[in-house]
């Protein structure tokens, strides 16, 4: 083997909602239809995710059946771990376990010496939130519920007079800093 091997990157994204036509209007996504959205999600993913990389999908990947999930997961580079969301069918996901590194409803991972709590739903009192851990979530899109999470985060920081606590971050695909692309924790930490 010659040359320096590329470092494996860990990436995160939530609320991709493949095939979900109604999500385009709900999120004001800039796509004509679900086909264009699907194509963009796949292109953006494969532009940044290398075959050896790990991507944590934090819920609401696709509401389709096992055959559709197999088709979509097969189009995406890298290793994939699915945190189940409310639009993910457990039965369909069971049919594609061979394409995934795993599934869970809640997971704690280590990423470059930093600890990260992964759950589709925002957890207001997540493990070690006062000790610099991160919590990445989805589900709330850009709704009033997201505003409630952001206000709670600000309140915690004001009460404890620290900016390094309550590092909660919505990693929904539709957010400007996500731009329908899986992101690394380094990329996301500026927004947490």
C-alpha positions in Angstrom: 0.0 0.0 0.0 1.4 3.4 -0.9 0.6 6.8 0.3 -1.3 8.0 3.3 -4.6 6.3 4.0 -7.6 8.6 4.2 -9.1 9.0 7.7 -12.5 7.5 8.3 -15.1 10.2 8.9 -18.2 10.0 11.0 -21.2 11.9 9.7 -24.8 12.6 10.8 -28.1 13.6 9.3 -31.8 13.3 10.2 -35.2 13.7 8.5 -34.2 12.8 5.0 -37.7 11.7 4.2 -37.0 9.9 0.9 -40.1 9.7 -1.3 -42.2 11.9 1.0 -43.9 14.4 -1.3 -45.7 16.3 1.5 -42.4 17.1 3.3 -41.4 19.4 0.5 -44.2 21.9 1.3 -44.0 21.2 5.1 -40.3 22.2 5.2 -40.4 24.5 2.2 -37.7 22.3 0.6 -36.4 23.7 -2.7 -37.5 20.8 -4.9 -40.1 20.4 -7.6 -41.0 16.9 -6.5 -39.9 13.9 -4.5 -37.8 12.5 -7.3 -35.7 15.7 -7.5 -35.4 15.6 -3.7 -34.3 12.0 -3.7 -31.7 12.6 -6.4 -30.3 15.6 -4.5 -30.1 13.7 -1.2 -28.2 10.8 -2.9 -25.9 13.1 -4.8 -25.0 15.2 -1.8 -24.5 12.1 0.4 -22.2 10.4 -2.2 -20.3 13.6 -2.8 -19.0 13.7 0.9 -19.3 10.1 2.2 -16.5 7.8 1.2 -16.9 4.0 1.2 -15.1 3.6 4.5 -17.0 6.4 6.3 -19.8 5.8 8.9 -23.0 7.8 8.7 -25.6 7.9 11.5 -29.0 8.5 10.1 -31.0 10.0 13.0 -34.5 8.9 12.0 -37.0 9.4 9.3 -35.0 8.0 6.5 -37.9 6.7 4.4 -41.4 5.4 5.1 -41.2 2.8 2.4 -41.2 -1.0 2.5 -38.1 -3.2 2.7 -37.6 -3.4 -1.0 -37.5 0.4 -1.3 -35.2 0.8 1.7 -32.9 -1.8 0.1 -32.8 0.2 -3.1 -32.1 3.5 -1.3 -29.5 2.2 1.1 -27.7 0.4 -1.8 -27.3 3.8 -3.6 -25.5 5.5 -0.6 -21.8 5.3 0.0 -20.3 4.1 3.3 -21.4 2.3 6.4 -24.8 3.3 7.8 -26.4 3.1 11.2 -30.1 4.0 11.6 -31.6 5.6 14.7 -35.2 4.8 14.3 -37.7 7.7 13.8 -41.4 7.9 13.8 -41.5 7.5 10.0 -39.3 4.4 9.9 -41.1 1.1 9.8 -39.4 -1.4 12.1 -40.7 -4.3 10.0 -39.2 -2.8 6.8 -35.9 -2.0 8.6 -35.7 -5.7 9.7 -35.5 -6.6 6.0 -32.4 -4.6 5.4 -30.3 -5.3 8.5 -27.6 -6.8 6.2 -27.1 -3.3 4.7 -26.7 -1.6 8.1 -24.1 -1.5 10.9 -27.1 -1.5 13.3 -30.3 0.1 14.4 -31.4 1.6 17.7 -33.8 4.1 19.2 -31.1 5.7 21.3 -27.3 5.4 21.0 -24.2 6.9 22.6 -21.1 7.1 20.4 -17.6 8.4 20.7 -16.4 10.7 17.9 -12.8 11.9 17.9 -12.7 12.0 21.7 -16.1 13.6 22.0 -19.2 11.9 23.3 -22.5 12.1 21.3 -26.0 11.1 22.3 -28.1 10.1 19.2 -31.9 10.1 19.4 -34.5 11.0 16.8 -36.4 13.0 19.4 -34.8 15.9 21.3 -34.0 14.9 24.9 -34.1 17.9 27.3 -32.1 16.2 30.0 -29.6 14.0 28.0 -26.7 12.0 29.5 -23.8 14.2 30.6 -25.3 17.4 29.1 -23.4 19.4 31.8 -20.1 17.7 31.0 -19.6 18.7 27.3 -21.4 15.9 25.6 -23.4 16.6 22.4 -26.9 15.5 21.6 -27.9 15.3 17.9 -31.5 14.9 17.1 -34.2 15.5 14.4 -38.0 15.2 14.4 -38.9 18.8 15.1 -37.8 20.2 11.7 -38.0 24.0 11.8 -41.3 24.0 13.7 -42.4 25.7 16.9 -41.1 22.6 18.7 -37.6 23.4 17.4 -37.9 26.9 18.8 -38.9 25.4 22.2 -35.7 23.2 22.1 -33.6 26.2 21.3 -35.1 28.3 24.1 -34.5 25.5 26.6 -30.9 25.3 25.4 -30.5 29.0 25.9 -32.1 28.9 29.3 -29.8 26.1 30.5 -26.7 28.1 29.3 -28.0 31.3 31.1 -28.8 29.5 34.3 -25.3 27.8 34.4 -23.5 30.8 32.8 -21.7 28.3 30.5 -21.7 27.9 26.7 -20.3 24.4 26.9 -23.4 22.7 28.3 -26.5 21.5 26.6 -24.9 21.1 23.2 -28.1 20.0 21.5 -28.3 20.3 17.7 -31.0 19.6 15.2 -29.4 17.8 12.3 -32.5 17.7 10.1 -31.6 17.7 6.4 -33.6 20.8 5.7 -31.6 23.1 8.0 -29.3 25.6 6.3 -26.1 24.3 8.0 -27.1 20.7 6.8 -28.0 21.6 3.2 -29.4 18.1 2.6 -25.9 16.7 3.3 -24.5 14.4 6.1 -22.1 16.5 8.2 -19.2 15.7 10.6 -19.2 16.7 14.2 -16.4 19.2 13.5 -18.7 20.9 10.9 -21.7 20.8 13.3 -20.0 21.9 16.5 -20.1 25.6 15.5 -23.9 25.4 15.5 -24.3 23.4 18.8 
